[in-house]
Amino acid sequence: MTSQDWLYRIFTSRHRWLSALAALTLTLLLALVAGFLLAEVGPLLAAVGVIALAIALWMLRDIEVAYMAVIGVICLLPFASFPFDIGFTPTFLDAALGALFLVWLLQMLTANERRLVTTSLGGPVLVFLLLALAAFVLGLGHAPLTPYIVRHFAEIILSVLLFFLVVNTVRETDRLERLVRLLILFAFIEALIGVVLYAIPDEWAMRALSALRVVGYPAGPGVLRYIRDDPTLPQRATATSVDPNVLGSLLNLTLALAIPQLFARRPLIRRRYLLPMIGVMLLCLGLSFSRGSMVGLGAAMVTVASLRYRRLWWVLLAGVVLLAVLPQTQVYVAHFIAGLRGEDLATRMRFGEYKDALILIRRYPILGVGFAGSPDIDTYIGVANLYLLIAQEMGLVGLSSFLVVMGVLFARFWRTRRLITHGERLEPLWWGLHAAVVGALVGGIFDHFLFNLDFHHSATLFWLIVSLATAATEIARTSRESEQDQSIQ
C-alpha cells in the first residue's frame, strides 16, 4: 500500500467518524498554520507558506513530487531558509528531504512487502557513515558542541542516508528517466538564470538577487562576484547559487548527465531542445570561471568518449579549438592557464591550504579531528580539496572508507558495462550517471563542496547521483537476470 492509498483509506473510510475526524484535524491544522503565517510574516509570505503546505500534501500522494521538490531546491534555491526560528532556522532543503524520507517511511509501513534493497555498495556506505559518527563524537573531546555543528552534521548524515532511500525507491527505468530529466531541466533553468543575470545591467542583477533576502539569501553589492573579488576584473556568474564555484559544481554534474543523451537513440529530451539547453549550461559554466568544475566535466567526457561514445571526441576537440581561437574566450583561457601555473592569488591560497591541511592530517592521521574544530591553535578545518577535507575530519581511515565506496561503485560499473549495451533507454542514463560521479570526484580535487557542512545541497546532489548510478546498475542486472530466466523457461 502506498502513502496515497493510506491517505485515501483514511478519508474514504466506511467509518464516518474516522473520515470526519481526519477532515476536521486537517482543517484545523490548515487554519492554525494560515493564522500563524498571517500574524508573523504578512500576507505575501503567508500565501507562499500555504502553497508550500499544499505541495507538502501533494508529496504525500506521490514520492516523485517529493523528489522533484528536493531536486528543485538543490538546483534553484540551495541556500533558501524559512523566515522563522525553531531553535534553528530550517532550510527549504531540510523540509524537502524530511518530506521525502517521511513519504518513504509511510510507504514502508503500509506496504505489503517491506524488504530493503541494500546492494553490495550498502555495506561500504554504512561503514563510512559509522566512521563519520565516530569521528564526530571523538572530536567533541576538544571542541564545544554547538547547535550549528549538530544541525549541519545531521544534514550531511541525512544526505548520505539518501543512498538507501534512492536504491529502494528507484527500481525501474521509467522513474530513473523522470528523475534524471528533472535534474537536467532544473539545472538548465538555473543556468539560464545565471546567463540572464550576467547579461543584464549590474544594478538590475543586484536588485534581483537581493530580493531573495526574504528567504535568507545575502543582499547588497556583495551578491555580484568577480575574479579575485576585484570589480575591475571579469564578473563571475552565480545565478541563485551565491558562489560561482558552487554553480560550477552543479553544472559539472548535470552536464555530465545531459551530454550522453545527445548520442542516445531515444534521448530523454528531444535533441532540438536538448542541444540549446546544453549550450546554455556550457555558457553559464564558462561564465562562472570555475576551473575545477571545467576540469571535472572534461574528465567525465573523456571517460565517456574513450569507453563508449567515440563521436564525442570530435565534440571535445571542436570545443578545445573554439576556446583557443575565439577572442571572447581568451580571458577564460588566460585565467585557466594562470591557475595551472599557480600564478594567481586564488591558486597560491589553495596551495597554502593544502600545506596546512597536511600538517593537521599528520598530527591526527587515524580518525582526524572531527567536525567541530581543530584542537590546535595553529591549525584549522577547511581546505579546497574534497579528499584532504575528509582526511582532516575523519582521518585516513575515513578517507580510505570513502575511497572504498567509490572503488566498489566503479568495480560494479566495470562488471556491468557489457550488460548495459542491451538497454536502449537505460544505457545513456547509466553512462551519464557514472560520468557525473567521475566529474564530481575530479572536481573534488579543487573544491570542497561535496562534504562541507556549509554546503548541504552539494553533498545531497553528490549522494543522489551516486545512488541513482547504483540504482541504474541494479536495474540493468535485474533486467538481465529476468531475461535469462525467461530464456531458460
WOTALIN-V836499 format. One record per pair of residues at least 12 apart in sequence whose C-alpha atoms are under 6 Angstrom apart, sorted by the first residue. I is the first residue (numbers start at 1). J is the second residue. Records with the same first field share a line. If there is no record, write none. Layout:
I->J ; J
This chain:
1->110 ; 111
2->107
3->106 ; 107
4->61
60->103
66->100
69->96
70->96
74->457
75->186 ; 187
76->190
78->457
80->92 ; 215 ; 216
81->215 ; 216
82->215
117->168
124->405
128->401
135->367 ; 370 ; 394
136->370 ; 371
139->369 ; 370
142->375
143->372 ; 373
152->453
159->460
160->463
163->467
166->467
167->471
184->254
188->281
191->281 ; 284
193->239
194->237 ; 238 ; 239
195->284
198->237
236->287 ; 288
237->287 ; 288
244->288
245->290
248->285 ; 290 ; 293
249->293
252->293 ; 297
253->436
256->432 ; 435 ; 436
257->432 ; 433
260->428 ; 432
261->428
264->428
292->443 ; 446
293->443
296->439 ; 442 ; 443
297->439
300->435 ; 438 ; 439
353->383
361->392
365->395 ; 396
366->395 ; 396 ; 397
367->394 ; 395
368->392 ; 393 ; 394 ; 395
369->393
370->393
371->393
384->446 ; 447 ; 448
385->444 ; 445 ; 446 ; 447 ; 448
386->444 ; 448
430->472
433->469
434->469
